[in-house]
Amino acid sequence: MWSKIITYLPSWSTLFQAGLALIIPLGIYYINTSIYSFVGSKGAKSKHNKGPIDQRHEPSSKITGNYDSDLQTIREAIGENSDVHFREFMVKKFHARSMLVFIDGMQDEKLMSEQVLEVLMFEGQQGQDQQEQQPEGLSNSFIKESLMPLTQISEVTRMEELYEFILLGHTALLIEGMKEALLVGPPDGAIRSVNEPTSEALLRGPRIGFTEVLSENTSMLRRQGLNKSLEMKKFQVGSRIKKDLVIAYIKDIVNPDLLEEVSRRISKIDMDFLPESGYVEQLIEDNYLSPFQQAHNTERPDRVINALLEGRIAILLDGTPFALIVPVTFSMLLQSPEDYYERWIPGTLLRLLRFSGAFIALMGPALYISFISFHPGLIPTKLVISIIETREGVPFPSVIEVMILEISIEILREAGIRLPKPIGPAMGIVGGLVIGDAAVNAGIVSPFLVIVVAVTAISSFSIPTYSAGITLRLLRFVGMLFAAILGMFGTILFFLLICIHLTKLKSFGVPYVTPFSPMRPSDWKDLYIRAPISLMKRRPVMMKTQQRKRRS
């Protein structure tokens, strides 16, 4: 009896593979949880143990109105900054000494000359008002209402604030006898003109992209059309070098809990300097150990507006043309604005091609290794004979063969991006052809593998979001290692681990693979198939918006 029972038991190799199927996911889960909790507790401990240095504040001082004293204080505070200029002059109408303080290259010289210097030095001396008046008659309200025809004038009473505004590019005006300084005009300087986005090129759609100036980017959103509910909330980020950050949303659509959570995470950012929105993305994401991005970056104002109308929130940082959209789902990374500008049948076809390309970019080399090294019997006979003939003389196993070619392609891709634009594309094409042909002739790789790697590389180019393409390229190498160790079983295990991770991942409380998990069939109209616009009457359920129905 026992002999019969033993015959029905699986072999040791099958039991070993089954054990790995259980141990590997659990091990990855516990390692991930341990690292996350350890780093989190360490960060909380460091915040709790801040010393007296972190709690110190410079004593505040007010502008006194004593011209000589205030000027001396400002000069000492400015220190050795050679790009800060002091332009002293006399307001002859009031016989008061005055001074403009500004940073070279960050103000409109014509505006300052015509609307500030000429007005204060010469205006009002002709006509009835010939006599010089006393400085006591000079006030901020009089200057703003009667003298300077500027749209932006604001008052500053504390020296610390004045230093900060000057270093941010504002032009400060100090007048003898006045206990407030005036900030005249906005910061100005050489900026890049509005161009077509380079990272999200479209054949059909607006040819306009964000720039590095925050005010210009917010105005682009306003210019998309009149919307009284479009609101923009400003923050200042950076402890040493401060920059403006704006979150944009539609007030009567966005989920208030989502808005509160985004505001809370941004207000908790504590860093010396944020040069690009990528820093913000990494500081506010839910799971920094995940290879998948949890905020969508874009240069297109039209894409941002469409996201806001779905109940999402946009984050714009001064100094970068890339805006962030939160929350994000995986399917959103494979969608392009052009899907909606074309009719629904071509849009659906393009979207299906992108999903297929993403799968090939992730699993193509792993499937090749699995079939060639472990399961050649699953390949049609004529095809397997052809592959064996092409692999004759190749001295490496399939995994080494694939690694050589994949790493070469990745190096070529990176070099093509870093080289000057006229040279990059040519070098990428010529380098790929030369390396592929030379590797085949040298007997290092097989011609069939060159086809597989080329199709995989081309498929990764079909992904509209560059950051998502980087993630799939990274995970592709992990899938190749799984396939090299466990064959088709490892390939399937790798795919299941990716699915498990995506199911657990969230972006600001929204499941990453919605509307698959949790299942929301009503949102499938804008998933694989882009339904006709007339049928897309409701906003995504996952966003929990205040207004579910789209109003025309």
Secondary structure, 3 states (H helix, E strand, C coil): CHHHHHHHCCCHHHHHHHHHHHHHHHHHHHHHHHHHHHHHHHHHHHHHCCCHHHHCCCCCCECCCCHHHHHHHHHHHHCCCCCEEEEEEEECCCCEEEEEEEECCCCCHHHHHHHHHHHHHHCCCCCCCCCCCCHHHCCHHHHHHHHCCCCCEEEECEHHHHHHHHHCCCCEEEECCCCCEEEECCCCCCCCCCCCCCCCCCCCCCCCCCCCCHHHHHHHHHCCCCCCCEEEEEEEECCCCCEEEEEEEECCCCCHHHHHHHHHHHHCCCCCCCCCHHHHHHHHCCCCCCCCCCCEEECCHHHHHHHHHCCCEEEEECCCCCEEEECCCHHHHCCCCHHHHCCHHHHHHHHHHHHHHHHHHHHHHHHHHHHHHCCHHHCCHHHHHHHHHHCCCCCCCHHHHHHHHHHHHHHHHHHHHHCCCCCHHHHHHHHHHHHHHHHHHCCCCCHHHHHHHHHHHHHHHCCCCHHHHHHHHHHHHHHHHHHHHHCHHHHHHHHHHHHHHHHHCEECCEECCCCCCCCCHHHHHECCCECCHHHCCECCHHHCCCCCECCC
